[in-house]
Amino acid sequence: MARLPRFPVTDVTMHVVQRGNDRGACFFEERDRVVYLRALREAAARYGVLVHAYVLMTNHVHLLVTPQVVGAVSRMMQSVGARYVWHVNHTRERTGTLWEGRYKACIVERDGHALAACRYIDLNPVRAGLVVHPADYCWSSYAELAGLRRATWIVPHPSLAQLGAVPGLAYAKWCDLGISAAEAAELREATLREMAFGDTAFKQAIERATSRRTTPIRRSPLPAVTTRGKLGL
């Protein structure tokens, strides 16, 4: 199946996922995550991308970002990927690929959908059973958004203002509510298929602006074919 083109948009938020090759590990020790975050911070600034949320799992990465220039997310991910793979190959004396092809990404509507995406990302370690509470996992944006740690390069998404003061307790309370299975499944599907996470009006507006579909093509089931008489059954 041919790859869908990236959405040629600016100032529209995106949920980005990049996985290790064959679902294998892409982070092996603490310094790997330090190197990745440094590369991400510098590439985001260089190419014009706002980073709203992130989590570094053992074998994949989630990001919530907004490009300020068309193509900025692709350039950022290429830069981070190349720099980080060089680090891993050099320090572990290995060769070959580390990532599972190109990253996956969907566009995300502001307000409720962006709120849900932030929470989905920061609760990832909890869903995976790595920690009981997101504050116990230091490789996500939860601490920055909950006001427990300062990082000037993390830009709280404007939609979080609906919760109250962010960074701060308001975000922590929002995450304590959890995310429904249906909402999580919808975001995962939109990202895997590289479509859109939002309501119908948002998807239609993006399609008009980009001539790029935002929902999968739903194929009708084939009509039942009877073989009675043809095969003597």
C-alpha positions in Angstrom: 0.0 0.0 0.0 1.3 3.4 -1.0 2.3 5.7 1.9 0.0 8.6 2.5 1.7 12.0 2.2 2.3 14.0 5.3 -0.2 16.7 6.1 1.2 20.0 4.7 0.0 22.1 7.7 1.4 24.6 10.2 0.0 25.6 13.6 -1.9 22.3 13.7 -1.0 19.9 16.5 0.3 16.4 15.7 0.6 13.2 17.7 3.8 11.5 16.7 4.9 7.9 17.5 8.2 6.3 16.5 8.9 2.7 17.4 12.0 0.6 17.7 12.7 -1.8 14.8 10.6 -5.0 15.1 9.2 -3.5 18.3 12.6 -3.9 19.9 14.2 -1.6 22.4 15.5 1.8 21.4 16.6 3.0 24.8 19.0 0.8 26.8 20.2 3.0 29.6 19.5 6.4 31.2 22.1 8.3 29.2 20.3 7.2 26.0 17.2 9.1 27.1 19.3 12.1 28.0 20.9 12.2 24.6 17.5 11.8 22.9 15.9 14.6 24.8 18.8 16.9 24.1 18.6 16.1 20.4 14.8 16.7 20.5 15.1 20.0 22.3 17.8 21.3 19.9 16.1 20.1 16.7 12.7 21.5 17.8 14.3 24.9 18.2 16.2 24.7 15.0 13.3 23.7 12.7 10.4 25.5 14.4 8.4 22.9 16.3 6.7 23.5 19.6 6.9 20.4 21.9 3.8 20.1 24.2 4.2 16.6 25.6 6.5 13.6 25.3 7.2 10.2 26.8 10.2 7.9 26.2 9.2 4.3 26.6 11.6 1.4 26.3 10.8 0.6 22.7 9.0 3.7 21.4 8.4 7.4 21.7 5.3 9.6 21.8 5.3 13.3 21.1 2.7 16.0 20.9 4.0 18.8 18.8 2.9 21.8 16.6 5.0 22.7 13.5 5.4 26.4 12.8 6.7 25.8 9.3 5.5 23.3 6.7 7.6 20.1 6.9 9.2 21.1 10.3 8.2 17.9 12.1 9.7 15.7 9.4 13.0 17.6 9.5 13.0 17.5 13.3 12.4 13.8 13.4 15.1 13.1 10.8 17.6 15.1 12.7 16.8 13.5 16.1 16.7 10.1 14.5 20.1 10.4 12.8 21.8 11.9 15.8 20.4 9.4 18.2 21.1 6.3 16.1 24.7 7.5 15.7 24.9 7.7 19.5 23.5 4.2 20.1 25.6 2.6 17.4 28.7 4.3 18.6 28.3 3.6 22.3 27.0 0.0 21.8 29.3 -0.9 18.9 26.5 -1.9 16.7 25.4 -1.1 13.1 22.2 -1.1 11.2 18.8 0.5 11.7 17.2 1.2 15.1 13.8 2.6 14.1 10.8 0.8 12.6 10.6 2.7 9.3 9.2 6.3 9.3 7.4 7.7 12.2 3.6 7.6 12.4 1.6 10.8 13.0 -1.9 12.1 13.1 -3.2 15.6 13.4 -5.1 16.6 16.5 -7.9 19.1 17.0 -7.5 21.7 19.7 -9.5 21.7 22.9 -10.8 18.3 24.1 -8.8 16.2 21.7 -5.5 17.9 22.4 -6.2 17.6 26.1 -6.9 13.9 25.7 -3.7 13.4 23.7 -1.5 15.1 26.4 -3.0 12.9 29.0 -2.7 9.8 26.9 1.0 10.4 26.4 1.8 11.1 30.1 -0.2 8.1 31.3 1.6 5.7 28.9 4.0 4.4 31.6 1.0 3.8 33.9 -0.9 1.8 31.3 2.2 -0.2 30.6 2.5 -1.1 34.3 5.9 0.6 34.7 4.7 2.9 37.5 1.7 3.4 39.6 1.5 7.2 39.1 2.8 9.3 36.2 4.9 11.4 38.6 7.0 8.3 39.3 8.2 8.2 35.7 10.9 10.7 35.0 11.0 10.3 31.2 7.8 12.0 30.3 6.4 15.6 30.3 4.1 14.9 33.2 6.4 16.6 35.7 6.8 19.7 33.6 3.0 20.1 33.0 2.1 19.3 36.6 4.6 21.9 37.8 6.9 19.4 39.5 9.9 20.1 37.3 10.9 23.1 35.1 11.8 22.7 31.4 11.5 25.9 29.4 11.5 24.0 26.1 8.2 22.3 26.9 5.4 24.6 25.8 2.0 23.7 27.4 -0.6 23.3 24.7 -3.0 26.3 24.7 -5.9 23.9 25.2 -4.6 23.0 28.7 -5.6 26.5 29.8 -9.2 25.2 30.0 -8.1 23.2 33.0 -6.7 26.1 35.0 -3.2 27.2 35.6 -0.7 25.0 33.7 1.9 24.0 34.6 0.3 23.2 37.9 -2.1 21.1 40.0 -4.9 21.4 37.4 -3.0 19.1 35.0 -2.3 16.6 37.7 -6.0 16.4 38.6 -6.9 16.0 34.9 -4.5 13.0 34.5 -5.9 11.5 37.7 -9.2 11.1 35.9 -7.6 8.7 33.5 -8.5 8.2 29.8 -11.3 6.0 28.5 -10.5 2.9 26.5 -12.6 4.2 23.6 -10.7 7.5 23.5 -7.3 5.8 23.7 -8.3 3.4 20.9 -9.5 6.3 18.7 -6.2 8.1 19.1 -4.2 5.0 18.5 -6.1 4.2 15.3 -5.8 7.7 14.0 -2.1 7.7 14.6 -1.5 4.2 13.1 -3.5 5.2 10.0 -2.0 8.7 9.9 -5.4 10.4 9.8 -7.0 12.9 12.2 -8.0 12.8 15.9 -10.9 15.3 16.1 -14.6 15.8 15.4 -16.2 15.7 11.9 -16.1 19.4 11.3 -12.4 19.5 12.1 -11.7 16.7 9.7 -13.7 18.2 6.9 -11.9 21.6 7.3 -8.5 19.9 7.1 -9.5 17.9 4.0 -10.7 21.1 2.3 -7.5 22.9 3.2 -5.1 20.1 2.2 -6.9 17.8 -0.3 -5.8 15.0 2.0 -8.3 12.6 3.5 -8.5 12.5 7.3 -10.4 9.3 7.8 -9.9 5.8 6.5 -11.8 4.6 3.4 -14.5 2.3 4.6 -15.0 -0.4 2.0 -18.4 -2.0 1.7 -18.4 -5.8 2.2 -18.5 -7.8 -0.9 -21.9 -9.3 -1.7 -22.4 -12.9 -0.8 -21.9 -15.2 -3.8 -23.8 -18.4 -4.0 -22.3 -21.4 -5.7 -25.4 -23.5 -5.6 -26.1 -24.9 -9.1 -22.7 -23.8 -10.4 -20.8 -26.6 -8.7 -23.7 -29.0 -8.4 -24.0 -28.4 -4.6 
